[in-house]
Amino acid sequence: MTSTRKLSSNEVDALIDGLQNESSSHGAMADISDNADIRSFQFGSDDLSLLGDYYALRMVNERFSRLARGIFLPMLRIQPRISSFPPEVKTFDEYTSDVDNFLSLNISKIEELRGSMMLVLNPSFISILTNSYYGGKISTLKQRRNEFTTTEERVIELITEGLNSALMEAWKDLTRITITPSSREVNPQFASFVDGNDLVIICSYVVQLPNVEAATFDIIYPLQTLKPIASQLRSRVQSDMVDDDKTWRERMEQAIMEIPLEIVARLGQPTVSMNKLITLRPDDTFPMQINDGVEVLLKEHVIFMGEIGEVNGQAAVKLTERMEN
């Protein structure tokens, strides 16, 4: 219940005196410009708070790291280990000041988010991939260049298409996106990506290679591109979709089923004395008993018994019994 009592004139005077004394004391304490580095701040202007701790984006990057291994397999002839670094936020000018002036900058559009992204590849990494892809060794080429060859341009195109597909698959659980290549540059100063003072989110990846230093590549998102899904990026609850896991099981099963195995059919295993072995001559014969059937072996283990025969003019073995061992 609200009180209806009015303040007396003495109480009003005391209240005004207290406010004046408080304002004067605060004014004396607020003048600390000589003691500390002070800058103005406007609440609500910090765009980074919209994305929280990037938890969902880190999960996307880890999933993308696993999927991207298969992209480099045809070129390196091995599946390299790829690790992702935590996302960083910088202005585009700060990012370009820390990198070389000669890079492979591949800009693509993200249709659903009405924004763009950029894949940044190092020239030394491109040289390693190209050299290995065409039969060479995985080694670093120490030479300074200002442009890519036609062959390297084709390798860059293959990498970009593969990594974009892997990235769309990695984003599927969070939100479905469509990535379409739009342009390519070699100098960050000429890349029509964002303004220099715009904030970007940098996702860096390191590729472990044998006998050479690890290679890196970056995927850059403008902060404005990811703002529409800021609430999803803050979420720690992942989707219930199991398409990726099911696909992974199917790929694993298919890979196991395609492992080549060498099967040997053993017609017999005769025994001969040392005396007869020493006196062997060309055109000599050994009697062999195959009444029990033909043994089918896998790595010296008998897995089937069969009968020898012929199919379409070629020798064949008909499997008659599976061995339990």
Buried (B, 14 or more C-beta within 10 A) or exposed (E): EEEEEEEEEEEEEEEEEEEEEEEEEEEEEEEEEEEEEEEEEEEEEEBEEEBBEBBBBBBBBEBBBBBBBEBBEEBBEEEBEBEBBEBBBBBBBBBBEEEEEBBBBBBBBBEEBEBBBBBBBBBBBBBBBBBBBEEEEBEBEEEEEEEBEEEBBEBBEBBBBBBBBBBBBBBBBBBEBEBEBEBBBBEBEEBEBBEBEBBBBBBBBBBEBEEBEEBBBBBBBBBBBBBEBBEBBBBEEEBEEEEBEEEEEEEEEEEEEEEEEEEEBEEEEEEEEEEEEEEEEEEEEEEEEEEEBBBBBEEEEEBBBBEEEEEEEEEEBEEEEEEEE
